[in-house]
Amino acid sequence: MPVYYTPKSKPHDRRLVTVEEYKHYHRNGYLIVRGLLSEEIVGELFDLAERTRLENKRQIAVQENSRDPLKEEFAQATRVHMLSRIDAAAERGLLNAHVLDVVEALIGPDVYALQSMMFLNPPGKGGQGWHQDACYIKTHPDTLIGAWIALERADEENGCLWVVPGSNHEPVYPPEEVGGGNVHAVDAFEDLHAVRNVSHLDDDVNTLSRVVSQYPPPTPVVLEPGDVLFFDSHLFHRSYPNRSADRFRRAYVCHYCNARSLVPWDHDGFEGDSGNAKQILARGATHLPHASPSFGTEVYLAEKGEEGAGVRMMGMPNGMMMPVGERKEK
């Protein structure tokens, strides 16, 4: 007998998503959820950001007397990737239940947790030009979503994110310089042109800005600590360098996708045809390989359904769409 798949995670203190929020996300490509994370959780992630910043400063100091040609690169560093694989607090942030509640509703019910990035952005630093996240992290089917967690106020002065509402309906424009496969089938489009210098801060250099210019003026996303911006991987978005005199712009940014997607990506590389085995199953279930939390963070996976008589089609009294020929006994 078949077993039904019931897409319902274990009971917990869930953050429910409204129909209007769901519609706003899929119509505009983003959703701001105010006050999603508590002061305690934000404080833990803020402390992690500070530890990361101070550790970076120590590394830079070590470089001062060296001849390392990358010394300036260390000094300019504004982000650290994949802390969730080496730090328990970072893993808890990546697998935060309320963040996953929203992700589960928007792209689930099955969710992989893929990536974490800690942004530090001190005064005068940071910023990234127009880009689409699916250009860098590809999933098949194409289900990537980002969650941008504000650890302090982010505004126009200290380098908040800017988005182009509705641009999530655009295809992913393939950059000439970025390899690693395509999001869309090769040659499926008649007029999907390549772009150059994606993520470059200068709009005259970053040719994706020409597509952005076809839309109304972009929208700044001003966030307070604990607010979370969820955004589609096709959405055009960017940030500017921190123009404040004495404020940082600390944020924790995570990426997820539907756990039924093949993920031909992993931050640290992988063997075989995908990186799925390195991605944490955070919600639901999957038929694909997956990882478990390294630091024991609790996740709420799908409950198995009841055994039953299979799924029926609509139409005839017996559930069939049309009568089925049967052999009659003589």
DANORGI-V891724 format. One record per residue. RES is the residue in one small letter. PHI is phi in degrees with one decimal (none if undefined). PSI is psi in whole degrees, -180 to 180 (* if undefined). BURIAL is 1 if it has 16 or more other ideal C-beta (glycine too) atoms within 10 Angstrom, else 0. Layout:
res,phi,psi,burial
RES,PHI,PSI,BURIAL
RES,PHI,PSI,BURIAL
//
This chain:
res,phi,psi,burial
m,none,142,0
p,-72.5,159,0
v,-114.5,123,0
y,-66.5,144,0
y,-95.1,114,0
t,-99.7,106,0
p,-76.4,74,0
k,-140.6,120,0
s,-80.3,167,1
k,-57.7,146,0
p,-59.1,138,0
h,-161.2,177,0
d,-73.5,84,0
r,-84.3,144,0
r,-94.4,107,1
l,-78.0,145,0
v,-102.4,137,1
t,-85.8,161,0
v,-61.0,-40,0
e,-63.9,-39,0
e,-64.0,-43,1
y,-60.4,-46,0
k,-64.3,-41,0
h,-61.4,-44,0
y,-60.8,-49,1
h,-76.4,-23,0
r,-80.2,-45,0
n,-102.5,-17,1
g,92.6,2,1
y,-156.7,161,1
l,-148.2,127,1
i,-98.3,124,1
v,-111.6,109,1
r,-75.2,138,0
g,59.7,32,0
l,-67.0,-37,1
l,-105.5,142,1
s,-73.1,164,0
e,-59.1,-36,0
e,-63.2,-46,0
i,-68.0,-44,1
v,-61.0,-41,1
g,-61.7,-40,0
e,-64.2,-43,1
l,-70.3,-36,1
f,-62.6,-44,1
d,-60.8,-39,0
l,-62.7,-42,1
a,-61.1,-42,1
e,-66.5,-42,0
r,-60.5,-41,0
t,-64.4,-42,1
r,-63.8,-45,1
l,-66.8,-36,0
e,-65.2,-40,0
n,-62.1,-40,1
k,-63.2,-39,0
r,-65.7,-40,0
q,-65.0,-40,0
i,-64.5,-41,0
a,-61.4,-39,0
v,-62.0,-33,0
q,-77.0,-15,1
e,-56.4,-40,0
n,-97.9,11,0
s,-97.9,170,0
r,-104.2,19,0
d,-62.5,120,0
p,-67.0,-13,0
l,-93.7,9,0
k,-54.2,-43,0
e,-66.3,-34,0
e,-62.9,-41,0
f,-62.2,-41,1
a,-66.8,-28,0
q,-89.0,-6,0
a,-57.6,131,1
t,-124.5,0,1
r,-149.4,157,0
v,-133.0,130,1
h,-95.8,149,0
m,58.5,38,1
l,-61.1,-24,1
s,-64.4,-14,1
r,-93.3,-8,1
i,-128.7,-3,0
d,-139.1,131,1
a,-65.6,-40,0
a,-64.3,-38,1
a,-66.2,-38,1
e,-65.3,-40,1
r,-62.7,-36,1
g,-66.8,-44,1
l,-61.2,-37,1
l,-104.9,23,1
n,-56.0,130,1
a,-61.5,-41,1
h,-72.1,-35,1
v,-62.7,-45,1
l,-67.5,-30,1
d,-57.0,-46,1
v,-69.9,-45,1
v,-59.3,-43,1
e,-58.7,-41,1
a,-72.0,-34,1
l,-82.8,-38,1
i,-131.3,-1,1
g,-79.4,-159,1
p,-86.2,-4,1
d,-103.9,128,1
v,-133.6,127,1
y,-93.9,141,1
a,-98.8,118,1
l,-102.3,-49,1
q,-148.0,150,1
s,-131.8,144,1
m,-139.6,129,1
m,-101.5,116,1
f,-97.3,133,1
l,-106.1,-45,1
n,41.9,74,1
p,-72.9,170,1
p,-53.0,133,1
g,83.7,-6,0
k,-118.7,179,1
g,84.3,-172,1
g,99.0,144,1
q,-150.8,132,1
g,-72.5,179,1
w,-53.7,134,1
h,-161.6,171,1
q,-124.7,129,1
d,-63.9,-31,1
a,-67.1,-14,1
c,-63.4,-33,1
y,-99.8,-38,1
i,-117.5,108,1
k,-100.4,139,1
t,-133.5,146,1
h,-133.2,110,0
p,-62.3,163,0
d,-82.5,94,1
t,-131.1,16,1
l,-64.9,141,1
i,-141.1,145,1
g,-108.9,153,1
a,-130.6,114,1
w,-103.8,108,1
i,-99.1,118,1
a,-79.5,126,1
l,-99.4,-10,1
e,-156.9,172,1
r,-58.5,131,0
a,-117.4,121,1
d,-140.1,-174,0
e,-65.1,-29,0
e,-72.4,-44,0
n,-100.0,13,1
g,98.2,46,1
c,-66.3,170,1
l,-76.3,148,1
w,-119.5,139,1
v,-128.4,159,1
v,-112.8,97,1
p,-56.3,135,1
g,88.9,-13,0
s,-74.2,-6,1
n,-63.2,-16,1
h,-84.8,-3,0
e,-76.6,152,1
p,-70.6,172,0
v,-88.2,119,1
y,-79.1,122,1
p,-74.6,120,1
p,-72.2,143,1
e,-66.3,-29,0
e,-94.8,-13,0
v,-103.1,121,0
g,-94.9,-160,0
g,90.3,25,0
g,92.1,177,0
n,-115.2,159,0
v,-77.7,-44,1
h,-98.6,160,0
a,-60.3,136,0
v,-60.6,133,0
d,66.8,20,0
a,-77.5,-23,0
f,-105.1,148,0
e,-79.2,-34,0
d,-135.4,28,0
l,-82.6,103,0
h,-90.5,155,0
a,-76.3,158,0
v,-124.2,164,1
r,-124.8,147,0
n,57.7,39,1
v,-58.0,141,1
s,82.0,-7,1
h,-67.3,140,1
l,-69.3,-27,1
d,-85.0,116,0
d,-65.7,-22,1
d,-75.0,-20,0
v,-97.2,-40,0
n,-80.9,104,1
t,-75.8,-9,1
l,-63.5,-24,1
s,-61.4,-23,1
r,-68.3,-33,0
v,-74.0,-41,1
v,-58.3,-37,1
s,-66.3,-12,0
q,-79.8,-7,0
y,-103.7,164,0
p,-59.1,166,0
p,-52.9,139,0
p,-60.4,161,1
t,-109.7,127,0
p,-75.5,141,0
v,-106.5,96,1
v,-88.5,123,0
l,-126.4,151,1
e,-105.8,162,0
p,-53.6,130,1
g,95.3,-14,1
d,-74.4,148,1
v,-131.1,130,1
l,-99.8,120,1
f,-99.6,133,1
f,-145.0,144,1
d,-70.3,149,1
s,-74.0,-10,1
h,-92.6,-13,1
l,-62.7,130,1
f,-70.3,125,1
h,-150.9,161,1
r,-160.3,174,1
s,-142.4,162,1
y,-110.0,160,1
p,-58.4,152,1
n,-66.7,114,1
r,-96.3,2,0
s,-76.4,162,1
a,-83.4,-32,0
d,-148.0,20,0
r,-114.3,139,1
f,-87.0,174,1
r,-136.2,83,1
r,-86.9,133,1
a,-150.2,151,1
y,-116.0,121,1
v,-119.9,128,1
c,-125.1,154,1
h,-125.2,145,1
y,-139.0,165,1
c,-151.7,169,1
n,-66.2,134,1
a,-75.4,5,1
r,-95.9,5,1
s,-93.2,142,1
l,-74.6,136,0
v,-118.7,93,1
p,-81.7,50,1
w,-156.3,144,1
d,-157.0,142,1
h,-59.6,-36,0
d,-105.0,13,0
g,85.2,166,0
f,-162.0,166,1
e,-108.7,147,0
g,98.1,-157,0
d,-97.2,-1,0
s,-160.8,166,1
g,-102.2,15,1
n,-54.9,-38,1
a,-64.6,-16,0
k,-96.4,-5,1
q,-94.2,136,1
i,-78.3,129,1
l,-75.8,110,1
a,-100.0,-25,1
r,-151.4,155,1
g,74.7,-136,1
a,-151.1,169,1
t,-157.8,152,1
h,-90.9,-3,0
l,-99.2,162,1
p,-60.7,154,0
h,-159.6,166,1
a,-108.5,166,0
s,-111.0,161,0
p,-57.8,135,1
s,-75.0,-28,0
f,-110.7,16,0
g,77.7,15,0
t,-60.5,134,1
e,-71.2,134,0
v,-124.0,155,1
y,-112.4,100,1
l,-95.0,170,1
a,-68.8,145,1
e,-86.3,144,0
k,-73.0,145,0
g,-84.7,-175,0
e,-85.3,147,0
e,-66.9,142,0
g,-151.2,-167,0
a,-99.0,25,0
g,85.9,165,0
v,-85.4,129,0
r,-95.3,151,0
m,-89.8,160,0
m,-81.4,162,0
g,124.7,-94,0
m,-74.2,159,0
p,-55.5,-30,0
n,-88.1,8,0
g,93.6,-6,0
m,-86.8,157,0
m,-77.1,-26,0
m,-155.2,160,0
p,-60.0,143,0
v,-108.0,132,0
g,-63.9,131,0
e,-124.6,146,0
r,-78.5,124,0
k,-86.0,142,0
e,-74.6,140,0
k,-84.1,*,0
//
